[in-house]
């Protein structure tokens, strides 16, 4: 079994009142520890001591790999890191491509995207089964043309690696009626094929489809999947609900 979690944790610099990062970071950490995923894709993680540093320190059982969306400049910026349990996997290789017309160019963007966007991939050896998989984590832009452009870039990468077991987590900033969803689910299986919403704006939005997905290749079967709605009074772990899935290898 492989437990997978996708979690947009809301950038720590945002001014969110009672839901500021300092007030909710223990809840965010608590939801991760409660599910104890083997693979964890995080979106909107700011690469500074307060957010990324906090998670690295408190999630010491995980290998934390992230690339700032602007590239390798060294300036603190948002990233979409991928984490895996050190006890469950060995890292065989990793890489990052940008969701643009020039994926190999760090910090590149097209299609009127508001920010550069990345897709990080990890090639992992699963100790329990001696099998190799690729785990990807991404965060699409919210501009419509950038969303479809990003989906095509990701689809092309998936096709080039279609012989490999693949698991993808991400905030795709579009729902399951979109062309982007149709493109990607021709390549991979949606682990939760219903329309429960995942973005909730700290409890202020109760409608809308899921924009956070966990996708997997046919090498896996879905054992269980759910959305975690936990909060404490008016304080939420994030403005997105985390998405959880338990996968098993096909026999």
Steps between C-alpha positions, in 0.01 A plus 500: 500500500610857430331789679497822296405852607461819296484817707498866395606654831446868405807720476627596843546870421130554425305726736214272605405632843414216737617261228850647473769235470617543860147424625438196281840339443449253783169395337671460163771287655240304696306401189819375335598301808147364541494349150874427499534486122780310332500758221405863561456769236482852644402813309544867594790436735709813547871428504587676824573397857145567622323262261735265310747501789227416751380205293852368441575506872172345609479240223845358559394152387449634148737599225392850392583596140389831355596745227393864513267583216724788390796268457823460690562865584513450876231759574222371727205411281203271487554138400313172466722246680468123491564301816543128561555287808866413536402165651291406196693614196845560359551798269645387167471831317307826485433792272285801436342645188315824452145518369581709195597471135861451620466252789875467548550873553484589869247771583340500154132578450256541209131525421450812717584304814518715812804314635749235388372153590686175554451127495743310721563128448666236718607156386458275804578143594223360720669286764199280580452379143838567333309690234585838350252784453503867406327747730413845362366810671381818329305822539337649189450872449146638520490672159283292260750487211782410740293216648445327167856570389632351823280193460643439153857529626427255782312264269796488262736418787268225621485349152879489479501306828187294447678171565573607860268483803396863554333689784417871458382743767410861444288810513383529140288814546223357283211261551414163353290646219808661349700408191808469720336232713391311189855512360664369815245232580557349156847419630433431870219394732336749736514347847188688611260534206233712664434872524548585869666842521853538638550878501290661774665836580518423874142378517347783300431295184287186515444435128712436193686203366834356608806680369744278693552150361699183552551310174663160450593267218332166445784332692300585812154428634310739725440356846357814658479873441347792684514871569595605853263772627656541844508843664482640852224759535584772245864404457585272207824323409483678162259658254504165314393167644772236472431207271590150616532172311617149579632311199618144453700346221302304246571129534 
